[in-house]
Amino acid sequence: MPQANVHPTPFDQDDVNETIPLIPEDILRQHHCLEPDASRFTAAARLLQSLWRQDQNLPVGRHRSPSGETRQIGSRLTMSAGRAGANFLDPAIASLVRRELVYREIGALIDADRLFRNLLSSMPLVFNLFGPLKRDLDLATRVMRLVLPGFNGTVTNILFEHSPGRGNPAFSADYTAADALVRYRTEDGRRGFVFVEQKYTETLQETTQPTRPHLDRLSEQSGLYKDPNASSLRSSPCQQLWREHLLAASMIQRGNYNDGHLIVIAPRLNWHVQNGIAAYASHLKKPEPGQPTFTGIFLERFIEAIGTAGEHDYAQRLHQRYADFARIDQMIDAYLDAEDQVRAEVLIGSPSGTLAG
């Protein structure tokens, strides 16, 4: 992984093969981050969130298990810190979140505990990324033009946890929704959207849902797929993206919009999601006019675009919280150096200069 940087590092395609380390248990335990069955990336991301929490002088929160037992987890906030909006990078974003909750769509699935207290959740990440863009649509337009090739629209609104019709057979007839939906218009008056799926530590291997004949018909009618009946579209890691892409296609087919894009934003080192994005993309034909495109965007690239679009300081804060894994490299280097020093002292202190077998 790269050395630490004060500012977000420019995106480099050649860096995608970097490896997240196996963090020593002593480090994870010290920061209340030793959790069973965590992937390498989840462990590193939880530690990064715990370090950020400590930087903000926020006390560690507790997690309650289904059995009622509680334990401290470094990536959780206390109830009081959560209520104060500490999970958001700016008080204006916290205020926007509270307003969005009051006016959320009927049927929108928003877990308030995850949103306000779970530092590791992608739900507050969506608001930290898109909250400033919703408050400044000119900024949103500049960012979209940087991250989406060929995007020439002007952003008119951003919605959170949006569906055009939950359970409505005119669309996908299920409860699929966009984490954020960016609406835009082009100079010639065409209406478009960017359907955002946000990932952080998720894997796209989460439990799948039973499919329905309506989705099978949409899959065939959409014209998106090389084989619309492929069983792999209906299982992990593709099913969620398949459902979302079909919803996006139905939004255009019904006439709500003229153009659309489905994007997945995820950290470049979350290889579970990156492999899932590649697997899903392998099913797609080249999109035709009137079909929603599909693009995977590295979280690091999106953060960099926010900085390039004019919000340099805010992009730095996003990078430090969500993407500065070089900080963990430095912590591991210091830990291993200290262990080497202890071993060297033990060897020097032994009578023969070597350890007995």
N, C-alpha and C positions, 0 to 999 in steps of 0.2 A: 504494500500500500504506500501511497505517496507521503512525503514528509509534510509536517503541519504547515498550513498557510493561514495568514490573517484574513485574506479575502478568498472568496470562492475560486477554486481552480478552474481555468478554462477547460471545457470538455475535450477529452481526447479519446477518439474511438479505439486507439490501441490499448487503452487502459482497462478494457472490459474483462480481461483475464486475471485481474488482481484477485488475491485470495484473502478472505477474512480469516484471521488466526483463531486457533483454539485458545481462548483466554484462560490463564491459570485460575483454578478454583479459588485460590487465596484472594485474588483481586476481586472476583465476582462476589465472594462472601463479604469482603470488607465493605463493598458498596451496596449490599443487600440485593444482589442481582443473580445469585445462584439459584436457578429454577430448573426443575427436572424436565428433560426432553426438549429443551430449547435448542433450536438450530444454531449454527455458528453465527449467522447473521442476526438472529433475534437476540442472542446473548450480547453481541457487540452493540446492537442498537439500544438494548435496555441499559447497558453500562453508559453509553453516550448520553442517554436521557437522564440517568442518575447524576452524572457529572454536571450536566446543564442545570439540574435542579439545585445541586450544591452551589454552583456558581451564583445562582439567584438567591441564595440563603433561604431556601424553602425547606421546611422539615419533611422527612420521609413519611409517606402515607402507609396505610395498611390495607391489605386485601383480605376479604372474608371468603372462605371456602364454602362450598355447598353444605358442609357438615357444621358450619358455624365457627370454625376455628379462624383466627386472624393471625397474620404475620406481616412484617414490614417488607415492602418491595420498593427498591430504589426508584423505579419508574412510575411510582404513584404519588399523588399529592394528598395532603390532608383535606378533610371536608372544608375547613375554613379557607384554605388556599384555593381550592377548587371553586368555591362560591365567589371568591374575590376575582376570579378570571385569570389566575396565574398560568393556566395552560395555554394562553394566547400571548403572542409576542408584542402586542400593543393594546392598551386599554380600549382604543377605538374598535379593535377587532372583537374584544370581549363584549362590548356594547352591541355590535352588529350581531353577534351570535345570540345574545338574549332576545333581540328583536326577531331574528329568524325563527327562534323557537316559538315565540308567541304567534307568528304568522305562518308556521309550517303547514305544508299541504296536508289535507286529510289523508290519513293512512301512512304518513311518512314515518319511517322507523328510525328514530333518533334515541340512542341510549345516553341519557343525561350523565350517568356516572362515567362512562367512557369519555364523553365529550369534555367534561370538566376536570376529571381527576386522573385519567390514564394518559400519561405522557407519551406512551408507546403507540397509542391508537392512531390510525390513519384519519379518524374523524376530525380531531382538532387540527391535524395537518392540512386537511382540505381548507379549513377556514383560515389558517395561517398563510396558505398559498394564495387563495382566491379572495379572501376578505379585502385586502388592499386593492385588488383589481376591481372588485364590485364597487368600492368607494371612489375609484378613479378609472372610469371607462376608457379614457385616452391611454392610460398606462396598460390596461387590459388589451387594447388594440395593438399596441406596440409589442407586447409580450407574445400574443398569438401570431403576429407576423414573423417573429423570430423563431418560434418553435414549430410552426406548421408550414412546410414548404407549399408555396402557391397560395397561401391565405391572403386574400385581398379585401376582406370585409372590415367593417367598423363595428365594434362591440356595442350593443345596445342595452344589455342586461346580463346579470349572472344570477342563476337560481341554484339553491342548494337542496339536495335530496329530492330531486325533481323527477316526476313521471307525468306524461301527458294524460294518463288514465289508468290508475291501478286496477287490475282485474278486468279492464275493458277489452272485449274481443276485437274492437276496432284496431287495437294495437297488439301487444303480445299476450294479452289476457292473463298476465301474472303480475307479480308485485315488484318486478325489476325496476330500478330507478338509477338515475345518474347521481353520483356524489356531488357533482356540480354540472350545470348546463350553461354554457356560454352562448348567448344569442347574438347574432350579428346580421347586418345587411350589407350588400355590395352596392357599388355605385349605380348599377343598373336596376337596383331595387329588389334583387333576389334575397330571400330570407334563408338564413342558415343557422346551424348550431354546431357547437363542439360538445360532445357528450364525454364527460370526464369520469374515468374510473381511477381512483387513487389507491395505491398500495404503499405500505411501508414494510412491516414485517410479515404480512400475509404471504401465503405461498401459492395460491390458486389450486391448492390441493385440499381445500376445505370440503366438507360434505356436500355432495351434489343433491339436487332435487329431482324428483320424478318428472320426466318430460310429458307433454300432452300433445295430442294430435294437432292442435292449433299451431304449435310451434313447428311441428314437422311440415305443415302446409306452408307456413311463412318461410321456412328454410328453403323449400323448393321454389316458391314464388319470388324470393329475393334476388336470385341470380348471382349471389355473392360467392357461392362455393363450387369448387371442382366436383365434389360429391356431397350434395346437400343432405344425404341420408347416412353419412359416415357416423358410425357408432362413437368414434373418438370425439366428435363434436359434442356429444351428449354426456361426456364423463370428464373428470378432472384430467388435465388442467384447463380444458377448453370450454366447459359448459357455461360458466358465468359470462365469458366474453361472447359466446354464441348467443345467449339470451339478450345481452345488451346490444349486440350488433343487429339482431332481428328487431328489437324495439326501435333502434335508430332508423332502420330501413322502413319500418311501418310509419314512422313520423313523417317521412318524405312521401311514401306511397299514399298516405291519407290526404296529403296536400297541405299539412301544417307548415312545411318548409320545402324549399327548393333544393338545398344542399345540406350535407351534414358530414361530420367527422366523429369517429370514436377514437379516443386516445386513452392509453393507460400510462399513468405516471408512476414510476417505481424506481427505487435506488438501483444503481447499476450493479452493486455487489450482492443484491438479493437474487441469486442465480435461480432460485425456484421460480420466481415470477418471470425473470428474463427467459428462461427455458419455456415457460408456459406461453409467453407472448410469441416466441418463435414457433412453437408447435401450432398455435392457433393460426398464425399468419400463413403457415404452409398449406392450409385448407382453402385459402382465398384465391379467387381469380382476380385478374386485373380489373379494378372498378370501372364501371361505365358511368356516363353522366346520369345523375339522379340516384346514384348509389352512394351510401356513406363510406368514406375511406376508413382505414384502420392504421393507427400509428402507435408504436411504443415510444415513450419519451423518458429518458433518464431523469430522475428527480434532480440530479446535479445540473443537468442542462437547463431545466426549467428555472431553477434558482439563479443560474448564471444569466438567463434571459431577463429576469426581473431586475438584476443589477445593470445589465446593458441598456435596458429600457429606461433607466434613470434612478432606480431605487437602490443605489449601491450599498448604503448602510444597512438597509433592511435585508438585502440579499446576503450580506455578511452574517447577520443574526440568524437567518434561516440556515445558512451553511454550518455555522457553529453548532446549532442545535441538532440538525438532522443528518448532516453529511460529513462532518469532520472526523472521520474514522482514523485519520493520521494521529489524532490525539491518543487513541487507544494503542497504536503502535509505540508511541513514546512511553506510555505507561508500562507496556510489556517489556520494552527495552530496558527501562530502569529496574524492573523487577528481576529480569534475567541477569543483568549486570550485578545486582546485589547478591543473587544466588551464586554467581561465579566467584564473587569476592569471598563469600563465606566458604565455599569449597576450597578456594586457593589457600585461605587461612588454615583450614583443617589439614590440608596436605603439608603446608609448611611446618605446622606444629607436630606432625607425626614423627616418631623417632627416625624412620628410614626415608622420610619424604614421600611415602606412599601409604595408602590405607590398607589395613589388613583385610584379607578376604573373609 
